[in-house]
Each structure stands twice: as C-alpha cells, then as structure tokens.
Amino acid sequence: MSIRLIAKDLYRLQQEAARWERELAAAPAERREELADRLRRVRAERDRLRAALDGQKQTSR
C-alpha cells in the first residue's frame, strides 16, 4: 500500500475517532459502553495504520 493511501486512511480514522470521542462525551450512560467499544476499535486501527505509515517512511528514506 502506498504512503499516500495509508495517510488518507489514517486521516479518515483520526476524524472518525474524534467524532466517536465527541459522541461518547455527550452520550447517555446506557450507550457509553457501546460507544467506548467503537472508539477503542477505531483507535486501534488508527494506531496500526500510524505504525504502518511510520514503517513506510523509515524504509523509503
């Protein structure tokens, strides 16, 4: 996967994580667990892509 595609996906996941954080902060107590789980998954995927992008940058130098 090219650096550009990884960077685009990373940006999308950063925006999605910010959206879930806002939604979680405003959510009623009965939805918090579900939203926290979604946020955890998005953050994990974001972190995985960030690591992949860092790895791509390292190897292309």
N, CA and C atoms as an extended XYZ file, in Angstrom:
183
Properties=species:S:1:pos:R:3:atomname:S:1:resname:S:1:resid:I:1 pbc="F F F"
N         0.855       -1.168        0.000 N   MET     1
C         0.000        0.000        0.000 CA  MET     1
C         0.903        1.235        0.000 C   MET     1
N         0.537        2.213       -0.799 N   SER     2
C         1.366        3.408       -0.903 CA  SER     2
C         1.225        4.295        0.335 C   SER     2
N         2.203        5.128        0.511 N   ILE     3
C         2.200        6.048        1.655 CA  ILE     3
C         0.985        6.973        1.578 C   ILE     3
N         0.659        7.416        0.391 N   ARG     4
C        -0.478        8.325        0.222 CA  ARG     4
C        -1.783        7.664        0.663 C   ARG     4
N        -2.010        6.414        0.288 N   LEU     5
C        -3.237        5.719        0.686 CA  LEU     5
C        -3.289        5.479        2.190 C   LEU     5
N        -2.165        5.127        2.761 N   ILE     6
C        -2.105        4.926        4.214 CA  ILE     6
C        -2.396        6.245        4.927 C   ILE     6
N        -1.824        7.323        4.431 N   ALA     7
C        -2.037        8.636        5.049 CA  ALA     7
C        -3.501        9.060        4.945 C   ALA     7
N        -4.149        8.800        3.805 N   LYS     8
C        -5.567        9.131        3.660 CA  LYS     8
C        -6.417        8.338        4.639 C   LYS     8
N        -6.136        7.041        4.761 N   ASP     9
C        -6.883        6.205        5.705 CA  ASP     9
C        -6.627        6.651        7.139 C   ASP     9
N        -5.399        7.000        7.433 N   LEU    10
C        -5.059        7.470        8.773 CA  LEU    10
C        -5.829        8.742        9.109 C   LEU    10
N        -5.892        9.663        8.179 N   TYR    11
C        -6.640       10.910        8.397 CA  TYR    11
C        -8.117       10.601        8.641 C   TYR    11
N        -8.685        9.716        7.836 N   ARG    12
C       -10.091        9.340        7.993 CA  ARG    12
C       -10.335        8.741        9.372 C   ARG    12
N        -9.442        7.893        9.821 N   LEU    13
C        -9.595        7.273       11.140 CA  LEU    13
C        -9.404        8.286       12.264 C   LEU    13
N        -8.534        9.257       12.086 N   GLN    14
C        -8.376       10.303       13.093 CA  GLN    14
C        -9.657       11.114       13.220 C   GLN    14
N       -10.273       11.420       12.088 N   GLN    15
C       -11.535       12.160       12.105 CA  GLN    15
C       -12.646       11.321       12.740 C   GLN    15
N       -12.677       10.054       12.411 N   GLU    16
C       -13.682        9.154       12.972 CA  GLU    16
C       -13.503        9.006       14.486 C   GLU    16
N       -12.269        8.887       14.940 N   ALA    17
C       -12.007        8.774       16.378 CA  ALA    17
C       -12.454       10.044       17.099 C   ALA    17
N       -12.199       11.193       16.515 N   ALA    18
C       -12.636       12.453       17.128 CA  ALA    18
C       -14.161       12.511       17.211 C   ALA    18
N       -14.823       12.022       16.174 N   ARG    19
C       -16.290       12.012       16.178 CA  ARG    19
C       -16.818       11.104       17.274 C   ARG    19
N       -16.224        9.903       17.415 N   TRP    20
C       -16.674        8.972       18.458 CA  TRP    20
C       -16.384        9.534       19.845 C   TRP    20
N       -15.267       10.246       20.001 N   GLU    21
C       -14.958       10.863       21.296 CA  GLU    21
C       -16.010       11.896       21.677 C   GLU    21
N       -16.398       12.722       20.705 N   ARG    22
C       -17.450       13.718       20.963 CA  ARG    22
C       -18.779       13.042       21.288 C   ARG    22
N       -19.108       12.016       20.525 N   GLU    23
C       -20.365       11.315       20.746 CA  GLU    23
C       -20.375       10.629       22.115 C   GLU    23
N       -19.251       10.046       22.495 N   LEU    24
C       -19.155        9.381       23.790 CA  LEU    24
C       -19.312       10.385       24.927 C   LEU    24
N       -18.717       11.548       24.778 N   ALA    25
C       -18.803       12.560       25.826 CA  ALA    25
C       -20.235       13.042       26.045 C   ALA    25
N       -21.029       13.041       24.987 N   ALA    26
C       -22.400       13.535       25.077 CA  ALA    26
C       -23.431       12.421       25.248 C   ALA    26
N       -22.987       11.164       25.279 N   ALA    27
C       -23.909       10.031       25.286 CA  ALA    27
C       -24.502        9.773       26.670 C   ALA    27
N       -25.725        9.262       26.675 N   PRO    28
C       -26.311        8.831       27.949 CA  PRO    28
C       -25.586        7.581       28.461 C   PRO    28
N       -25.712        7.308       29.712 N   ALA    29
C       -24.970        6.217       30.356 CA  ALA    29
C       -25.216        4.863       29.698 C   ALA    29
N       -26.431        4.618       29.231 N   GLU    30
C       -26.727        3.296       28.661 CA  GLU    30
C       -26.046        3.046       27.310 C   GLU    30
N       -25.566        4.077       26.639 N   ARG    31
C       -24.880        3.900       25.350 CA  ARG    31
C       -23.371        3.999       25.462 C   ARG    31
N       -22.881        4.386       26.625 N   ARG    32
C       -21.434        4.640       26.766 CA  ARG    32
C       -20.570        3.415       26.496 C   ARG    32
N       -20.984        2.259       26.962 N   GLU    33
C       -20.162        1.058       26.757 CA  GLU    33
C       -20.037        0.734       25.272 C   GLU    33
N       -21.139        0.796       24.558 N   GLU    34
C       -21.129        0.520       23.121 CA  GLU    34
C       -20.241        1.525       22.384 C   GLU    34
N       -20.394        2.791       22.702 N   LEU    35
C       -19.600        3.823       22.042 CA  LEU    35
C       -18.127        3.733       22.412 C   LEU    35
N       -17.835        3.388       23.653 N   ALA    36
C       -16.444        3.228       24.079 CA  ALA    36
C       -15.788        2.073       23.324 C   ALA    36
N       -16.551        1.014       23.065 N   ASP    37
C       -16.025       -0.121       22.314 CA  ASP    37
C       -15.717        0.282       20.874 C   ASP    37
N       -16.624        1.027       20.254 N   ARG    38
C       -16.376        1.508       18.886 CA  ARG    38
C       -15.149        2.409       18.845 C   ARG    38
N       -15.046        3.297       19.814 N   LEU    39
C       -13.901        4.204       19.879 CA  LEU    39
C       -12.604        3.419       20.056 C   LEU    39
N       -12.623        2.411       20.894 N   ARG    40
C       -11.431        1.579       21.109 CA  ARG    40
C       -11.001        0.909       19.805 C   ARG    40
N       -11.956        0.400       19.040 N   ARG    41
C       -11.633       -0.269       17.766 CA  ARG    41
C       -11.051        0.712       16.748 C   ARG    41
N       -11.653        1.881       16.661 N   VAL    42
C       -11.159        2.891       15.714 CA  VAL    42
C        -9.759        3.343       16.110 C   VAL    42
N        -9.534        3.554       17.399 N   ARG    43
C        -8.197        3.955       17.855 CA  ARG    43
C        -7.163        2.873       17.556 C   ARG    43
N        -7.538        1.606       17.736 N   ALA    44
C        -6.606        0.508       17.460 CA  ALA    44
C        -6.244        0.472       15.976 C   ALA    44
N        -7.234        0.635       15.127 N   GLU    45
C        -6.976        0.655       13.691 CA  GLU    45
C        -6.142        1.873       13.311 C   GLU    45
N        -6.442        3.029       13.908 N   ARG    46
C        -5.673        4.252       13.664 CA  ARG    46
C        -4.209        4.053       14.067 C   ARG    46
N        -3.992        3.454       15.230 N   ASP    47
C        -2.629        3.218       15.708 CA  ASP    47
C        -1.885        2.232       14.817 C   ASP    47
N        -2.608        1.227       14.315 N   ARG    48
C        -1.992        0.247       13.409 CA  ARG    48
C        -1.554        0.928       12.119 C   ARG    48
N        -2.427        1.779       11.575 N   LEU    49
C        -2.067        2.478       10.347 CA  LEU    49
C        -0.941        3.479       10.575 C   LEU    49
N        -0.949        4.139       11.726 N   ARG    50
C         0.124        5.084       12.046 CA  ARG    50
C         1.470        4.348       12.085 C   ARG    50
N         1.477        3.166       12.684 N   ALA    51
C         2.706        2.375       12.742 CA  ALA    51
C         3.131        1.941       11.336 C   ALA    51
N         2.163        1.571       10.505 N   ALA    52
C         2.476        1.178        9.135 CA  ALA    52
C         3.037        2.361        8.355 C   ALA    52
N         2.453        3.529        8.544 N   LEU    53
C         2.941        4.724        7.859 CA  LEU    53
C         4.354        5.067        8.325 C   LEU    53
N         4.601        4.972        9.618 N   ASP    54
C         5.948        5.222       10.134 CA  ASP    54
C         6.934        4.216        9.567 C   ASP    54
N         6.518        2.973        9.440 N   GLY    55
C         7.378        1.957        8.855 CA  GLY    55
C         7.667        2.237        7.384 C   GLY    55
N         6.651        2.672        6.653 N   GLN    56
C         6.832        3.024        5.246 CA  GLN    56
C         7.801        4.200        5.099 C   GLN    56
N         7.665        5.172        5.976 N   LYS    57
C         8.549        6.328        5.914 CA  LYS    57
C         9.999        5.918        6.194 C   LYS    57
N        10.175        5.022        7.155 N   GLN    58
C        11.521        4.561        7.513 CA  GLN    58
C        12.187        3.856        6.348 C   GLN    58
N        11.443        2.981        5.651 N   THR    59
C        12.038        2.186        4.583 CA  THR    59
C        12.260        2.982        3.311 C   THR    59
N        11.529        4.079        3.119 N   SER    60
C        11.674        4.854        1.880 CA  SER    60
C        12.799        5.866        1.952 C   SER    60
N        13.412        6.040        3.082 N   ARG    61
C        14.493        7.024        3.224 CA  ARG    61
C        15.777        6.524        2.668 C   ARG    61
